[in-house]
Amino acid sequence: MILPSVPFAITLSNRNTGRFVKFILAHLLICSSLMAQQVGETLPPWQPGYLDIHHINTGHGDAAFYIFPDGTTMLLDAGEMNPNSARVNSPRNAKLHPNNNKRAYEWIADYIKRFHPTPSNPILDYAAITHFHDDHFGSYYEGARPSASGDYLLSGITGVGEILKFRKLLDRGYPDYNYPHPLKKDSILKNTVDSPEEYKAIVNYWKFTEYHKRKYGMVVEQFKAGSSQQIVLQKDSKKFKTFQVQNIKANGTIWSGKGNDTMEYFPPLSAGLYVPGENQLSLALRIDYGAFRYYTGGDCPGIADLGSPKWNDVETPMSKAIGEVDVAVMDHHGNRDAHNEFNIKTMKPRVWIQQTWSSDHPGHEVLRRVTSKYLYPGPRDLFATNMLEANKNVIGPFLEQSYKSMDGHIVVRVMPGGTTYYVIILNDENETREIWSVHGPYETKDKKTNASE
């Protein structure tokens, strides 16, 4: 691991001495922290100025925990699939990590408490769910524990919110949930979801939101595509002026790439055409910190399935607004309908992160595209949270040759100012979560946009 050098050979004036001493102390603190990022050791704690992004592996769905440079926190998704289902208990799906001693939501909450900037009071400033599929917001299943109020069951986002509490919760439909159907109408919701369990999970989520609004003052809002002012720094925004969360997409509303302008991508529902499903409706966002760019977009597809309209490809219009990034989380876990050629050659990420739990992750053709030097030149490193043996058997050596790491919690640590970052893999098989490997430092693509902070 290469450590940054500290420029001691500088002539000081009395006027600049204090500022220089502060700079040296801050730089030494950073170097000391980097030196502690060693295999077998625990991850050095988050420090002001870091952007930490934890992709948590439970094996039962997506969950990403963010610590912004000023200590503002956010959870994006909290998946929990039905632990009793035949598929979840088959070789096609991952096992619960690190073990079955806790439910998936408890493991997510336990992980967040371990790495939260204020573990004694681990409230989350923001939580968001990209869409209403169980591997992203939780399931409804027999044996799920009831909440203390008894009004709803604990699974996924409702379970994490019961333990940690959210100040603000964002989703794609609040308060009316009237797109693409008026889901609040019970008969319509039952007829438009994939299963009775999905219907019950959505109703359960609504009960959770209403209770936490009344009891704890939690704010619930619809995710506003095009906005860069909905998710903002809560502790010290003036100190980190180059940090921004840009909302890209919600439902069929997609940011244009300029200001707060958006476009409506799907045709009017009154046209009676094919209705978009939950994956197409997923939220997407980009995080900017200095020159650093990070993209994540739930299960947004980039390839229209056979017989479906071309506008099922939502990646193409999003890519035009997103532009190049340093780190991209694979859409739809890298499944076969994700990451078309235009998307890949537009974003050109140096690092790909794949949140996996199924033998469908990745699709072989997706892996070929994201590793293609034809679509964009230069190196790219791939990291997965939970690669199954089935994938290795089917895809073969190409799979293992393509990834730097195929198991573990994936932490992206962006250093102060946003010009360099690391990818750190943590053990997902125990509660100690020691470092398995450290990758980097990576340099951001365009340092020219970076401002001193």
DRENMIGU-348112 format. One line per field, with one value per residue (C-alpha): residue in three letters; x, y, z; residue number from 1. Coordinates in Angstrom, 2 decimals. Layout:
DRENMIGU-348112
pado: (ala, ...)
u: (X, ...)
v: (Y, ...)
w: (Z, ...)
zake: (NUM, ...)
***
This chain:
DRENMIGU-348112
pado: (met, ile, leu, pro, ser, val, pro, phe, ala, ile, thr, leu, ser, asn, arg, asn, thr, gly, arg, phe, val, lys, phe, ile, leu, ala, his, leu, leu, ile, cys, ser, ser, leu, met, ala, gln, gln, val, gly, glu, thr, leu, pro, pro, trp, gln, pro, gly, tyr, leu, asp, ile, his, his, ile, asn, thr, gly, his, gly, asp, ala, ala, phe, tyr, ile, phe, pro, asp, gly, thr, thr, met, leu, leu, asp, ala, gly, glu, met, asn, pro, asn, ser, ala, arg, val, asn, ser, pro, arg, asn, ala, lys, leu, his, pro, asn, asn, asn, lys, arg, ala, tyr, glu, trp, ile, ala, asp, tyr, ile, lys, arg, phe, his, pro, thr, pro, ser, asn, pro, ile, leu, asp, tyr, ala, ala, ile, thr, his, phe, his, asp, asp, his, phe, gly, ser, tyr, tyr, glu, gly, ala, arg, pro, ser, ala, ser, gly, asp, tyr, leu, leu, ser, gly, ile, thr, gly, val, gly, glu, ile, leu, lys, phe, arg, lys, leu, leu, asp, arg, gly, tyr, pro, asp, tyr, asn, tyr, pro, his, pro, leu, lys, lys, asp, ser, ile, leu, lys, asn, thr, val, asp, ser, pro, glu, glu, tyr, lys, ala, ile, val, asn, tyr, trp, lys, phe, thr, glu, tyr, his, lys, arg, lys, tyr, gly, met, val, val, glu, gln, phe, lys, ala, gly, ser, ser, gln, gln, ile, val, leu, gln, lys, asp, ser, lys, lys, phe, lys, thr, phe, gln, val, gln, asn, ile, lys, ala, asn, gly, thr, ile, trp, ser, gly, lys, gly, asn, asp, thr, met, glu, tyr, phe, pro, pro, leu, ser, ala, gly, leu, tyr, val, pro, gly, glu, asn, gln, leu, ser, leu, ala, leu, arg, ile, asp, tyr, gly, ala, phe, arg, tyr, tyr, thr, gly, gly, asp, cys, pro, gly, ile, ala, asp, leu, gly, ser, pro, lys, trp, asn, asp, val, glu, thr, pro, met, ser, lys, ala, ile, gly, glu, val, asp, val, ala, val, met, asp, his, his, gly, asn, arg, asp, ala, his, asn, glu, phe, asn, ile, lys, thr, met, lys, pro, arg, val, trp, ile, gln, gln, thr, trp, ser, ser, asp, his, pro, gly, his, glu, val, leu, arg, arg, val, thr, ser, lys, tyr, leu, tyr, pro, gly, pro, arg, asp, leu, phe, ala, thr, asn, met, leu, glu, ala, asn, lys, asn, val, ile, gly, pro, phe, leu, glu, gln, ser, tyr, lys, ser, met, asp, gly, his, ile, val, val, arg, val, met, pro, gly, gly, thr, thr, tyr, tyr, val, ile, ile, leu, asn, asp, glu, asn, glu, thr, arg, glu, ile, trp, ser, val, his, gly, pro, tyr, glu, thr, lys, asp, lys, lys, thr, asn, ala, ser, glu)
u: (0.00, 1.38, 1.12, 1.05, 4.17, 4.08, 5.70, 7.77, 10.28, 8.33, 9.62, 7.23, 6.34, 4.94, 1.69, 1.33, 2.79, -0.51, -2.17, 0.78, 0.84, -2.86, -2.19, 0.67, -1.35, -4.28, -1.99, -0.22, -3.59, -4.58, -1.26, -1.55, -5.03, -3.89, -1.03, -3.57, -5.50, -3.76, -5.01, -6.18, -6.74, -10.02, -11.00, -9.73, -12.70, -14.26, -12.78, -14.13, -13.34, -13.70, -16.54, -17.13, -19.49, -20.15, -21.81, -23.06, -23.33, -26.03, -26.60, -30.31, -30.38, -28.84, -27.83, -25.41, -24.40, -22.94, -20.97, -20.61, -17.57, -19.22, -20.65, -24.11, -25.33, -27.57, -28.84, -29.79, -31.92, -32.23, -33.07, -34.43, -35.84, -38.16, -35.83, -38.46, -38.77, -37.55, -35.42, -33.66, -32.73, -31.50, -27.98, -29.22, -29.16, -26.59, -26.75, -27.40, -24.16, -22.41, -24.74, -28.34, -28.04, -29.78, -32.22, -30.93, -32.24, -30.45, -27.17, -27.55, -28.26, -25.40, -22.99, -24.12, -23.73, -20.21, -19.11, -21.43, -19.59, -21.53, -22.11, -23.63, -26.44, -26.57, -29.49, -29.53, -30.04, -31.42, -32.77, -34.06, -35.40, -34.87, -38.04, -40.53, -38.79, -37.95, -34.21, -34.23, -36.79, -37.80, -40.34, -43.43, -43.08, -44.34, -42.28, -41.24, -41.11, -43.74, -42.75, -43.04, -46.23, -47.60, -48.78, -46.24, -43.63, -39.86, -38.18, -35.66, -36.17, -38.85, -36.53, -33.52, -35.71, -37.03, -33.48, -31.72, -34.46, -34.43, -34.71, -35.89, -37.09, -37.30, -39.07, -40.42, -44.10, -44.87, -47.52, -50.04, -48.17, -50.21, -47.64, -47.93, -51.10, -52.90, -51.36, -53.22, -56.34, -56.27, -57.83, -55.39, -52.33, -53.31, -53.67, -50.43, -47.80, -45.93, -47.27, -49.52, -46.37, -45.20, -48.60, -48.37, -44.78, -45.78, -48.75, -46.46, -44.01, -46.80, -47.80, -44.18, -43.90, -47.14, -46.23, -42.73, -44.06, -46.45, -44.21, -40.76, -41.35, -39.71, -40.07, -41.17, -40.75, -40.89, -37.43, -37.21, -35.46, -33.26, -32.75, -29.35, -30.91, -32.97, -30.07, -27.62, -24.92, -26.49, -23.44, -21.06, -22.07, -19.93, -16.72, -17.34, -18.62, -17.67, -19.84, -23.22, -25.84, -27.51, -30.84, -30.91, -34.17, -37.44, -40.16, -40.01, -38.71, -35.04, -32.60, -31.51, -27.97, -28.53, -29.70, -32.86, -34.36, -36.00, -37.77, -40.64, -39.26, -42.16, -45.14, -48.38, -50.17, -53.35, -51.83, -52.61, -49.11, -46.96, -46.74, -43.25, -42.44, -40.65, -37.17, -37.79, -39.16, -36.01, -34.37, -30.87, -28.36, -24.83, -22.53, -19.89, -17.02, -14.38, -13.42, -14.83, -18.02, -20.09, -23.23, -25.88, -29.29, -31.12, -32.42, -32.58, -32.41, -30.49, -31.78, -35.44, -36.61, -37.99, -41.36, -41.17, -40.87, -37.51, -38.24, -37.72, -34.07, -33.75, -29.96, -29.43, -31.19, -29.72, -26.20, -26.39, -26.94, -24.59, -21.48, -18.20, -17.82, -15.04, -17.12, -20.34, -22.57, -23.89, -27.55, -29.81, -26.88, -25.26, -28.20, -28.58, -30.74, -28.24, -25.49, -25.91, -23.04, -23.94, -24.16, -20.76, -18.87, -20.45, -19.81, -16.39, -15.95, -12.53, -14.22, -17.35, -19.14, -21.62, -24.07, -24.83, -26.95, -28.03, -26.61, -27.99, -25.39, -23.62, -25.04, -22.21, -22.91, -22.95, -19.54, -18.22, -19.52, -18.26, -14.78, -14.61, -11.69, -13.59, -16.24, -13.65, -9.89, -7.81, -8.01, -11.10, -11.41, -14.48, -15.63, -18.58, -20.10, -21.10, -20.17, -21.78, -20.10, -22.75, -21.49, -17.92, -18.91, -20.96, -18.82, -15.51, -12.02, -13.08, -15.13, -12.29, -9.87, -12.20, -12.66, -10.27, -12.53, -15.67, -16.78, -17.07, -18.35, -17.06, -16.00, -15.12, -13.13, -12.68, -9.93, -10.44, -10.91, -11.96, -8.81, -7.96, -9.90, -9.47, -11.57, -11.35, -12.82, -14.03, -14.67, -18.39, -18.12, -17.85, -18.80, -15.23, -15.25, -11.48, -9.85, -9.42, -7.74, -6.94, -6.99, -5.61, -4.99, -6.98, -6.81, -10.02, -10.29, -10.49, -8.71, -9.20, -12.73, -11.47, -11.50, -9.35, -11.32)
v: (0.00, 3.40, 6.14, 9.84, 11.81, 14.76, 17.96, 19.10, 21.18, 24.43, 27.84, 29.36, 32.92, 33.82, 34.61, 31.10, 29.07, 28.31, 27.29, 25.09, 23.36, 22.55, 21.20, 18.99, 17.62, 16.82, 15.19, 13.10, 11.98, 10.82, 9.01, 7.36, 6.14, 4.78, 2.90, 1.22, -0.08, -3.43, -6.93, -8.63, -5.34, -3.57, -0.74, 2.59, 4.72, 7.28, 10.75, 14.17, 14.71, 11.04, 9.83, 6.21, 3.97, 0.53, -2.09, -4.53, -8.21, -10.19, -12.54, -11.67, -8.39, -4.97, -2.50, 0.42, 2.64, 6.08, 8.40, 11.80, 14.04, 15.94, 12.85, 12.93, 9.35, 7.55, 4.02, 3.07, -0.08, -2.77, -6.01, -9.07, -11.96, -14.58, -16.96, -19.71, -19.71, -22.64, -20.47, -18.66, -22.04, -23.46, -23.41, -20.60, -18.14, -17.03, -18.04, -15.48, -13.74, -14.04, -16.67, -17.42, -16.04, -12.84, -11.79, -9.86, -6.53, -7.17, -7.81, -4.58, -2.62, -4.34, -3.42, 0.21, 0.50, -0.85, 1.81, 4.74, 8.01, 8.18, 4.53, 5.57, 7.30, 5.64, 7.55, 7.73, 11.16, 9.65, 6.32, 5.53, 2.50, 2.29, 0.28, -2.18, -5.53, -7.66, -7.75, -3.95, -3.09, -6.34, -9.14, -10.29, -13.83, -16.24, -15.97, -12.34, -10.57, -7.99, -4.45, -3.14, -1.38, -4.54, -2.61, -4.02, -6.75, -6.28, -7.07, -5.15, -1.39, -1.67, -3.76, -1.47, 1.57, -0.01, -0.42, 2.72, 5.28, 7.49, 11.27, 11.26, 8.40, 8.66, 6.41, 6.61, 7.22, 9.06, 10.17, 9.06, 6.15, 6.76, 5.83, 3.75, 2.72, 4.21, 1.65, 2.94, 1.40, -2.07, -3.87, -2.30, -3.04, -6.71, -7.04, -5.28, -6.78, -10.00, -11.98, -11.77, -11.52, -8.44, -6.82, -7.52, -6.21, -2.86, -2.47, -3.40, -0.68, 1.91, 0.96, 1.43, 4.88, 6.14, 4.89, 6.39, 9.71, 9.90, 8.41, 9.72, 12.61, 10.81, 12.81, 10.90, 12.36, 11.31, 11.16, 14.17, 13.43, 16.31, 17.71, 18.25, 19.79, 16.92, 14.92, 17.44, 17.64, 18.13, 18.85, 21.18, 21.91, 25.06, 23.12, 20.62, 22.75, 20.25, 17.49, 16.87, 14.17, 14.51, 12.73, 11.16, 9.27, 8.35, 6.42, 7.71, 11.17, 11.50, 14.36, 16.12, 16.74, 20.50, 22.34, 20.79, 20.07, 16.69, 14.80, 12.33, 9.24, 6.78, 7.37, 8.54, 5.69, 6.80, 5.52, 2.01, 0.71, -1.65, -0.48, -0.22, -2.60, -1.94, -2.36, 0.31, 2.61, 2.38, 5.43, 6.41, 8.93, 10.21, 11.36, 13.98, 14.85, 17.05, 15.20, 11.89, 10.52, 7.54, 6.09, 3.72, 2.93, 0.02, -2.41, 0.01, -2.04, -1.11, -3.73, -4.15, -7.72, -9.55, -8.15, -5.17, -1.55, 0.11, 2.56, -0.26, 0.71, 3.48, 3.35, 5.13, 8.41, 8.33, 7.81, 11.01, 12.95, 10.94, 11.15, 9.54, 8.19, 6.71, 4.04, 2.46, 0.01, -2.46, -2.02, -4.97, -6.78, -7.23, -9.27, -9.96, -6.91, -4.43, -2.25, -1.84, -0.70, 2.99, 3.00, 1.37, 3.52, 6.66, 6.04, 4.32, 3.50, 2.62, 0.47, -1.69, -2.86, -5.71, -6.44, -10.12, -12.87, -15.09, -17.38, -14.82, -12.29, -11.55, -12.44, -13.80, -11.30, -8.43, -9.46, -9.50, -5.97, -4.35, -5.82, -4.94, -2.73, -2.06, -0.10, 1.90, 1.54, 1.22, -0.90, -1.48, -3.43, -5.49, -6.32, -8.52, -9.06, -12.69, -14.71, -18.15, -21.38, -21.84, -18.73, -19.96, -23.33, -21.87, -18.88, -20.54, -19.01, -15.74, -14.93, -15.27, -13.51, -10.50, -9.78, -8.40, -9.75, -11.91, -11.98, -9.64, -6.23, -3.65, -0.27, 2.67, 5.20, 8.53, 10.66, 14.33, 16.54, 13.65, 13.14, 9.62, 6.65, 3.06, -0.08, -2.11, -5.61, -6.63, -10.13, -10.94, -14.29, -12.93, -9.94, -8.67, -7.66, -7.35, -6.23, -8.93, -6.79, -3.18, -1.91, 1.44, 4.23, 5.07, 8.57, 10.23, 10.80, 14.57, 16.32, 19.68, 19.96, 19.45, 22.42, 22.66, 21.85)
w: (0.00, -1.01, 1.57, 0.69, 1.44, 3.83, 2.47, 5.46, 3.47, 3.41, 4.51, 7.01, 7.80, 11.20, 9.49, 8.05, 10.89, 12.61, 9.36, 8.41, 11.81, 11.44, 7.96, 9.15, 12.06, 9.80, 7.24, 9.86, 11.17, 7.71, 7.19, 10.61, 9.73, 6.39, 8.01, 10.28, 7.28, 7.45, 6.72, 9.90, 11.73, 12.39, 10.08, 11.44, 12.50, 10.20, 10.65, 9.63, 5.97, 5.02, 2.81, 3.85, 1.88, 3.36, 1.16, 3.79, 2.95, 4.73, 1.78, 1.88, -0.03, -0.52, 2.18, 1.92, 4.85, 4.10, 6.36, 4.69, 5.31, 8.18, 9.88, 8.31, 7.86, 5.39, 4.77, 1.21, 1.15, 3.79, 2.06, 3.81, 1.84, 3.30, 5.20, 4.94, 1.14, -0.93, -3.20, -0.36, 1.10, -2.22, -3.72, -6.00, -3.11, -0.57, 3.06, 5.77, 6.81, 9.11, 10.59, 11.58, 15.12, 14.02, 11.32, 8.32, 9.66, 12.97, 11.19, 9.21, 12.39, 14.22, 11.42, 11.40, 15.17, 14.84, 12.34, 13.09, 13.93, 17.22, 18.19, 21.52, 19.62, 16.18, 14.68, 10.88, 9.34, 6.15, 5.00, 1.52, -0.27, -4.01, -4.75, -3.29, -3.73, -0.71, -1.34, -1.06, 1.63, 3.38, 3.15, 5.00, 6.24, 8.85, 12.00, 11.52, 14.88, 15.78, 16.63, 20.17, 19.16, 17.59, 14.52, 12.08, 11.67, 11.72, 8.42, 6.38, 6.63, 9.33, 11.50, 11.09, 11.76, 14.94, 16.29, 15.06, 14.18, 11.08, 10.99, 7.37, 5.18, 1.41, -1.08, -4.62, -3.86, -0.61, 0.29, -2.34, -3.97, -7.10, -9.75, -11.84, -10.00, -7.00, -4.68, -1.64, -3.13, -1.65, -4.60, -7.06, -4.93, -4.61, -8.38, -9.36, -7.06, -7.81, -4.84, -1.77, 0.36, -1.55, -1.00, 2.75, 2.87, 1.34, 3.69, 6.59, 5.50, 5.43, 8.98, 10.06, 8.47, 9.99, 13.46, 13.40, 12.13, 15.08, 17.75, 16.87, 14.47, 11.55, 8.32, 5.23, 1.74, -1.86, -3.43, -5.76, -9.04, -10.14, -6.65, -5.05, -1.94, -0.54, 0.91, 2.36, 5.00, 8.44, 10.61, 8.74, 5.17, 4.92, 5.47, 2.67, -0.19, -2.90, -1.43, -3.04, -3.40, -6.79, -7.17, -10.63, -10.94, -9.26, -11.07, -14.66, -13.76, -14.75, -14.17, -17.36, -16.09, -15.80, -12.70, -11.33, -14.74, -15.27, -18.03, -17.97, -19.65, -19.64, -21.92, -20.29, -18.57, -20.31, -23.55, -22.31, -23.05, -21.03, -17.39, -15.83, -12.98, -9.71, -11.18, -13.81, -11.09, -8.92, -7.38, -8.53, -7.22, -7.72, -4.92, -5.68, -3.36, -4.91, -8.07, -6.81, -8.39, -7.19, -8.76, -7.43, -8.91, -7.33, -9.96, -12.89, -16.14, -19.28, -21.67, -22.59, -22.30, -25.33, -26.30, -23.95, -25.11, -25.53, -22.73, -20.25, -20.77, -18.17, -18.00, -21.31, -20.43, -16.92, -18.27, -20.29, -17.06, -14.84, -17.02, -15.98, -12.47, -10.39, -8.64, -9.88, -8.05, -10.61, -11.44, -10.59, -8.92, -12.35, -13.60, -17.33, -18.08, -16.64, -18.10, -21.81, -23.98, -23.92, -20.13, -19.71, -22.21, -20.75, -17.03, -17.48, -13.77, -12.42, -9.76, -10.12, -6.97, -7.14, -4.32, -4.89, -3.38, -6.31, -8.96, -11.45, -10.26, -12.55, -15.92, -18.06, -20.83, -18.32, -17.04, -20.62, -21.19, -18.00, -18.51, -22.23, -23.23, -26.45, -24.52, -22.61, -22.26, -19.16, -16.00, -13.92, -10.65, -9.79, -6.26, -5.22, -1.80, -2.16, -5.24, -5.28, -6.26, -8.95, -10.74, -10.62, -12.07, -14.93, -15.95, -15.21, -14.83, -16.50, -13.40, -10.92, -13.26, -13.45, -9.74, -7.15, -4.41, -4.52, -0.88, 2.07, 3.07, 0.57, 1.99, -0.24, 1.79, 0.03, 1.54, 2.50, -0.55, -2.78, -4.87, -3.70, -2.38, -1.22, -1.47, 1.71, 2.07, 5.53, 6.85, 6.55, 8.35, 11.90, 14.04, 14.29, 10.62, 10.36, 7.13, 4.50, 1.85, 0.95, -2.63, -3.72, -3.41, -6.52, -7.92, -9.02, -12.74, -12.83, -9.99, -11.70, -10.31, -6.77, -4.41, -1.27, 1.87)
zake: (1, 2, 3, 4, 5, 6, 7, 8, 9, 10, 11, 12, 13, 14, 15, 16, 17, 18, 19, 20, 21, 22, 23, 24, 25, 26, 27, 28, 29, 30, 31, 32, 33, 34, 35, 36, 37, 38, 39, 40, 41, 42, 43, 44, 45, 46, 47, 48, 49, 50, 51, 52, 53, 54, 55, 56, 57, 58, 59, 60, 61, 62, 63, 64, 65, 66, 67, 68, 69, 70, 71, 72, 73, 74, 75, 76, 77, 78, 79, 80, 81, 82, 83, 84, 85, 86, 87, 88, 89, 90, 91, 92, 93, 94, 95, 96, 97, 98, 99, 100, 101, 102, 103, 104, 105, 106, 107, 108, 109, 110, 111, 112, 113, 114, 115, 116, 117, 118, 119, 120, 121, 122, 123, 124, 125, 126, 127, 128, 129, 130, 131, 132, 133, 134, 135, 136, 137, 138, 139, 140, 141, 142, 143, 144, 145, 146, 147, 148, 149, 150, 151, 152, 153, 154, 155, 156, 157, 158, 159, 160, 161, 162, 163, 164, 165, 166, 167, 168, 169, 170, 171, 172, 173, 174, 175, 176, 177, 178, 179, 180, 181, 182, 183, 184, 185, 186, 187, 188, 189, 190, 191, 192, 193, 194, 195, 196, 197, 198, 199, 200, 201, 202, 203, 204, 205, 206, 207, 208, 209, 210, 211, 212, 213, 214, 215, 216, 217, 218, 219, 220, 221, 222, 223, 224, 225, 226, 227, 228, 229, 230, 231, 232, 233, 234, 235, 236, 237, 238, 239, 240, 241, 242, 243, 244, 245, 246, 247, 248, 249, 250, 251, 252, 253, 254, 255, 256, 257, 258, 259, 260, 261, 262, 263, 264, 265, 266, 267, 268, 269, 270, 271, 272, 273, 274, 275, 276, 277, 278, 279, 280, 281, 282, 283, 284, 285, 286, 287, 288, 289, 290, 291, 292, 293, 294, 295, 296, 297, 298, 299, 300, 301, 302, 303, 304, 305, 306, 307, 308, 309, 310, 311, 312, 313, 314, 315, 316, 317, 318, 319, 320, 321, 322, 323, 324, 325, 326, 327, 328, 329, 330, 331, 332, 333, 334, 335, 336, 337, 338, 339, 340, 341, 342, 343, 344, 345, 346, 347, 348, 349, 350, 351, 352, 353, 354, 355, 356, 357, 358, 359, 360, 361, 362, 363, 364, 365, 366, 367, 368, 369, 370, 371, 372, 373, 374, 375, 376, 377, 378, 379, 380, 381, 382, 383, 384, 385, 386, 387, 388, 389, 390, 391, 392, 393, 394, 395, 396, 397, 398, 399, 400, 401, 402, 403, 404, 405, 406, 407, 408, 409, 410, 411, 412, 413, 414, 415, 416, 417, 418, 419, 420, 421, 422, 423, 424, 425, 426, 427, 428, 429, 430, 431, 432, 433, 434, 435, 436, 437, 438, 439, 440, 441, 442, 443, 444, 445, 446, 447, 448, 449, 450, 451, 452, 453)
***
